[in-house]
Amino acid sequence: MISVVLIGVATALLIYAIRARVVADAPKKADKSQQKAEIIKQLLALSERESKIPGTAAPVRMRPLSSQGTRLVTALQGHRPGPPTRFGPNK
């Protein structure tokens, strides 16, 4: 009679241990939301730090948005010489 009870207790402990391991290994949804919140906090802090740095200027555009304006100015000015070269004046 005692052996049956001991076998039952051992089986219950084994099942409990298996369930505890499965639950511990399962990914948590709250963990992902915490990670997202942490990333957002880091990005916000970085953005605030960049906005506080003096001397940061807006990026300079390398070419104009529209070439129509430059074409019109060039046509009104006549021939626009290019940059000087080391081989002599432009012809």
C-alpha positions as CSV (number, residue, x, y, z in Angstrom):
1,M,0.0,0.0,0.0
2,I,2.8,2.4,0.8
3,S,4.6,1.6,-2.4
4,V,1.5,2.6,-4.4
5,V,1.5,6.0,-2.7
6,L,5.2,6.5,-3.2
7,I,4.9,5.6,-6.9
8,G,2.0,8.2,-7.2
9,V,4.0,10.9,-5.4
10,A,7.1,10.2,-7.6
11,T,4.9,10.3,-10.7
12,A,3.3,13.6,-9.6
13,L,6.7,15.2,-8.9
14,L,8.0,14.0,-12.3
15,I,5.0,15.5,-14.1
16,Y,5.4,18.8,-12.1
17,A,9.1,19.0,-13.0
18,I,8.4,18.4,-16.7
19,R,5.6,21.1,-16.8
20,A,7.9,23.6,-15.0
21,R,10.6,23.0,-17.5
22,V,8.2,23.5,-20.5
23,V,6.8,26.7,-19.0
24,A,10.2,28.1,-18.3
25,D,11.4,27.4,-21.9
26,A,8.4,29.0,-23.6
27,P,8.9,32.5,-25.0
28,K,7.0,35.2,-23.1
29,K,4.9,37.7,-24.8
30,A,5.5,40.3,-22.1
31,D,9.3,39.9,-22.7
32,K,8.9,40.9,-26.4
33,S,6.9,44.0,-25.4
34,Q,9.5,44.9,-22.8
35,Q,12.2,44.6,-25.4
36,K,10.3,46.9,-27.8
37,A,9.7,49.4,-25.0
38,E,13.4,49.4,-24.2
39,I,14.4,49.9,-27.8
40,I,12.0,52.8,-28.2
41,K,13.4,54.4,-25.0
42,Q,16.9,54.1,-26.4
43,L,15.9,55.6,-29.7
44,L,14.1,58.5,-28.0
45,A,17.1,59.2,-25.8
46,L,19.4,59.1,-28.8
47,S,17.1,61.5,-30.7
48,E,17.0,63.9,-27.8
49,R,20.8,63.8,-27.4
50,E,21.2,64.6,-31.1
51,S,18.8,67.5,-31.0
52,K,20.7,69.0,-28.0
53,I,24.1,69.0,-29.8
54,P,24.8,72.5,-31.0
55,G,26.2,73.0,-34.5
56,T,24.3,70.3,-36.2
57,A,23.1,71.5,-39.5
58,A,20.6,70.1,-41.9
59,P,22.1,67.9,-44.6
60,V,23.2,69.8,-47.7
61,R,21.7,68.7,-51.0
62,M,24.3,67.8,-53.6
63,R,22.1,68.6,-56.6
64,P,19.0,70.8,-57.0
65,L,15.6,69.3,-56.9
66,S,14.7,70.5,-60.4
67,S,17.1,71.3,-63.2
68,Q,14.6,73.6,-64.9
69,G,15.6,76.6,-62.8
70,T,19.3,76.2,-63.6
71,R,18.5,75.7,-67.3
72,L,16.6,79.0,-67.3
73,V,19.3,80.9,-65.6
74,T,22.0,79.4,-67.9
75,A,19.9,80.4,-70.9
76,L,19.5,83.9,-69.7
77,Q,23.2,84.3,-68.9
78,G,24.4,82.9,-72.1
79,H,27.3,80.5,-72.2
80,R,28.4,79.5,-68.6
81,P,32.0,78.7,-68.4
82,G,33.0,75.5,-66.5
83,P,35.4,75.4,-63.6
84,P,39.0,76.4,-64.3
85,T,41.3,73.6,-65.2
86,R,45.0,73.3,-64.7
87,F,45.5,73.0,-68.5
88,G,44.4,76.5,-69.4
89,P,41.2,78.5,-69.9
90,N,38.0,76.9,-71.2
91,K,37.4,77.4,-74.9
